[in-house]
Amino acid sequence: MPPPGPRPGPPPRPVADADDGDARHPAVDAAVQAMANAASLSPADQIPQYEAAYQTLRETLATIDQA
């Protein structure tokens, strides 16, 4: 019997609109959306997407901390 494949999870949720009352940061929103979009990729293709999002979040937090 072949090993079971990945189980599908819930579909990615869209990033909330900017008028929802919360302060938003475009780079963070883009990184979150990229991670949500990566959920539909194969695991090997997800890794570079997650690494890029992680780097974006680290750089964004570093600039916020300096402000």
Buried (B, 14 or more C-beta within 10 A) or exposed (E): EEEEEEEEEEEBEEBEEEEEEEEEEEBBEBBBBBBBEBEEEEEEEBEEBBEBBEEBBEEBEEEEEEE
